[in-house]
Amino acid sequence: MASVWSTRADQEFAGQVCSELADDLPDEDLGECLDDAMDMYRMGSKPRCEEVEYLGMVRDAIDRIEEGE
């Protein structure tokens, strides 16, 4: 039973992180899977400084979800 709660808690945490990221990047269509957002991103589609910030924020969110922090 603990694994069910852990999975549910993990899903809720991932949803919270994605929601926070969506608040920080309101003009972006991130979808539900941040790995897909990274994979589908076209380099050079934003000005360089925005691109670095965007990719960093998405990577940080993915890392938070993976680490559970």
C-alpha positions as CSV (number, residue, x, y, z in Angstrom):
1,M,0.0,0.0,0.0
2,A,2.9,2.4,0.7
3,S,3.9,2.3,-3.0
4,V,0.5,3.5,-4.0
5,W,0.7,6.4,-1.7
6,S,4.3,7.1,-2.8
7,T,3.2,7.1,-6.4
8,R,0.2,9.4,-5.7
9,A,2.4,11.7,-3.7
10,D,5.0,11.7,-6.5
11,Q,2.4,12.5,-9.1
12,E,1.0,15.3,-6.9
13,F,4.5,16.7,-6.4
14,A,5.2,16.6,-10.1
15,G,1.9,18.4,-10.8
16,Q,2.8,21.1,-8.3
17,V,6.3,21.6,-9.9
18,C,4.7,21.8,-13.4
19,S,2.1,24.2,-12.2
20,E,4.8,26.5,-10.6
21,L,6.8,26.3,-13.9
22,A,3.6,27.2,-15.9
23,D,3.1,30.2,-13.6
24,D,6.7,31.3,-14.2
25,L,6.4,30.7,-18.0
26,P,2.8,31.8,-18.8
27,D,3.5,32.2,-22.6
28,E,4.8,28.7,-23.0
29,D,2.8,25.5,-23.9
30,L,4.7,23.0,-21.8
31,G,2.3,20.1,-21.9
32,E,2.3,17.4,-19.2
33,C,5.7,15.9,-19.8
34,L,8.6,18.2,-19.3
35,D,11.0,15.8,-21.0
36,D,8.9,16.2,-24.1
37,A,9.1,19.9,-23.8
38,M,12.9,19.6,-23.8
39,D,13.0,17.1,-26.7
40,M,10.6,19.2,-28.9
41,Y,12.3,22.5,-28.2
42,R,14.0,24.0,-31.3
43,M,17.3,25.6,-30.6
44,G,17.4,29.2,-31.8
45,S,13.6,29.7,-31.7
46,K,14.1,32.3,-28.9
47,P,16.6,35.1,-28.3
48,R,19.7,33.5,-26.7
49,C,19.2,35.0,-23.2
50,E,15.5,33.8,-23.2
51,E,16.5,30.4,-24.5
52,V,19.1,29.9,-21.8
53,E,16.6,30.9,-19.1
54,Y,13.8,28.8,-20.5
55,L,15.9,25.7,-20.9
56,G,17.4,26.2,-17.4
57,M,14.0,26.5,-15.8
58,V,12.6,23.4,-17.5
59,R,15.7,21.4,-16.6
60,D,15.5,22.6,-13.0
61,A,11.9,21.5,-12.8
62,I,12.7,18.1,-14.2
63,D,15.6,17.7,-11.7
64,R,13.2,18.7,-8.8
65,I,10.7,16.1,-9.8
66,E,13.4,13.4,-10.2
67,E,14.9,14.2,-6.8
68,G,11.5,14.7,-5.1
69,E,12.5,18.2,-3.8
